[in-house]
Amino acid sequence: MPSVLVVDDSSFMRTTLSNMFAKWGFEVVGKASNGQEAIDLYKELQPDLVTMDVTMPILSGLEAAKEILSEFPEAKIIMVTALRQQRLIIEALELGVKDFITKPFEPEQLKDIVDKVMST
């Protein structure tokens, strides 16, 4: 069973994403509400996949992704953003983030991205 770490400062989004992943056969091994928690949990759990919100307190998703990928270049991170900021998305992809999805989204849209990222 693949493992996932769900990172979002909104507890509603953490729960929603966790429920989706559980339904898709993933084990939700951790949830983080900011970038620093995401880094700490990633190092501890080393999940197969991370969904990472962009805008969060303490450290942004971009800063957390950069830190995780510098130590774990094989990390599979999908950025989840409410901001349609192309610059941020391009920067994330250049860092090594595998893909991104813009909120609001349909579960099927995320599932397609997850399937693609997990098969690489």
C-alpha positions as CSV (number, residue, x, y, z in Angstrom):
1,M,0.0,0.0,0.0
2,P,1.6,3.3,-1.0
3,S,2.0,6.0,1.6
4,V,1.1,9.7,1.4
5,L,1.9,12.8,3.5
6,V,-0.9,15.4,3.2
7,V,0.3,19.0,3.8
8,D,-2.2,21.9,3.9
9,D,-2.8,24.7,6.4
10,S,-6.6,24.1,6.1
11,S,-7.8,21.2,8.3
12,F,-10.7,20.8,5.9
13,M,-8.4,20.3,3.0
14,R,-6.2,17.9,5.0
15,T,-9.3,15.8,5.8
16,T,-10.7,16.0,2.3
17,L,-7.4,14.9,0.7
18,S,-6.8,12.2,3.3
19,N,-10.3,10.7,2.6
20,M,-9.6,10.7,-1.1
21,F,-6.3,9.0,-0.7
22,A,-7.7,6.4,1.7
23,K,-10.4,5.6,-0.9
24,W,-7.7,5.2,-3.5
25,G,-5.8,2.6,-1.4
26,F,-3.2,4.9,0.0
27,E,-2.1,4.8,3.7
28,V,-2.1,8.4,5.0
29,V,1.0,8.3,7.2
30,G,1.0,11.9,8.2
31,K,-0.6,15.3,8.0
32,A,1.1,18.6,8.3
33,S,-0.2,22.2,8.6
34,N,2.9,24.1,7.6
35,G,6.1,23.7,5.7
36,Q,8.3,23.0,8.7
37,E,6.1,20.2,9.9
38,A,6.1,18.8,6.3
39,I,9.9,18.7,6.3
40,D,10.1,17.0,9.7
41,L,7.4,14.4,8.9
42,Y,9.0,13.7,5.5
43,K,12.3,13.0,7.1
44,E,10.7,10.7,9.7
45,L,8.2,8.9,7.4
46,Q,9.7,9.1,3.9
47,P,6.3,8.6,2.3
48,D,5.8,7.5,-1.4
49,L,4.0,10.7,-2.2
50,V,3.4,14.2,-0.8
51,T,0.6,16.7,-1.6
52,M,2.0,20.1,-0.6
53,D,-0.1,23.3,-0.3
54,V,1.8,26.4,-1.6
55,T,0.6,29.1,0.8
56,M,1.2,28.1,4.5
57,P,2.5,29.7,7.7
58,I,6.1,29.3,9.0
59,L,7.5,27.9,5.7
60,S,5.7,28.0,2.4
61,G,5.1,24.8,0.4
62,L,7.8,25.9,-2.1
63,E,10.4,26.4,0.7
64,A,9.5,23.0,2.2
65,A,9.6,21.3,-1.2
66,K,13.0,22.8,-1.9
67,E,14.3,21.5,1.4
68,I,12.9,18.0,1.0
69,L,14.1,17.7,-2.6
70,S,17.6,18.9,-1.7
71,E,17.9,15.9,0.8
72,F,15.6,13.5,-1.0
73,P,15.8,14.2,-4.8
74,E,13.6,11.2,-5.5
75,A,10.7,12.6,-3.4
76,K,7.4,12.7,-5.3
77,I,5.7,16.0,-4.5
78,I,2.5,17.3,-6.0
79,M,1.9,21.0,-5.3
80,V,-1.7,22.0,-4.5
81,T,-2.4,25.6,-5.1
82,A,-5.3,28.0,-5.0
83,L,-3.1,30.6,-6.7
84,R,-2.9,30.6,-10.4
85,Q,0.7,32.0,-10.2
86,Q,2.6,30.6,-13.2
87,R,5.9,31.8,-11.8
88,L,5.5,29.7,-8.6
89,I,4.4,26.6,-10.5
90,I,7.4,26.9,-12.9
91,E,9.7,27.5,-9.9
92,A,8.3,24.4,-8.2
93,L,8.7,22.2,-11.3
94,E,12.3,23.5,-11.7
95,L,13.0,22.4,-8.1
96,G,11.9,18.9,-9.0
97,V,8.2,18.9,-7.9
98,K,6.5,16.2,-10.1
99,D,3.2,18.0,-10.8
100,F,0.6,20.5,-9.5
101,I,-3.1,20.9,-9.3
102,T,-5.1,24.1,-8.8
103,K,-7.9,24.3,-6.2
104,P,-10.8,23.8,-6.6
105,F,-10.5,20.5,-8.4
106,E,-12.5,17.3,-8.9
107,P,-11.2,14.2,-7.2
108,E,-10.8,12.5,-10.7
109,Q,-8.4,15.3,-11.7
110,L,-6.1,14.7,-8.7
111,K,-6.4,10.9,-9.2
112,D,-5.1,11.2,-12.8
113,I,-2.1,13.3,-11.6
114,V,-1.4,10.9,-8.7
115,D,-1.6,7.9,-11.0
116,K,0.8,9.6,-13.5
117,V,3.3,10.6,-10.7
118,M,3.2,7.2,-9.0
119,S,3.9,5.4,-12.3
120,T,7.2,7.3,-12.9
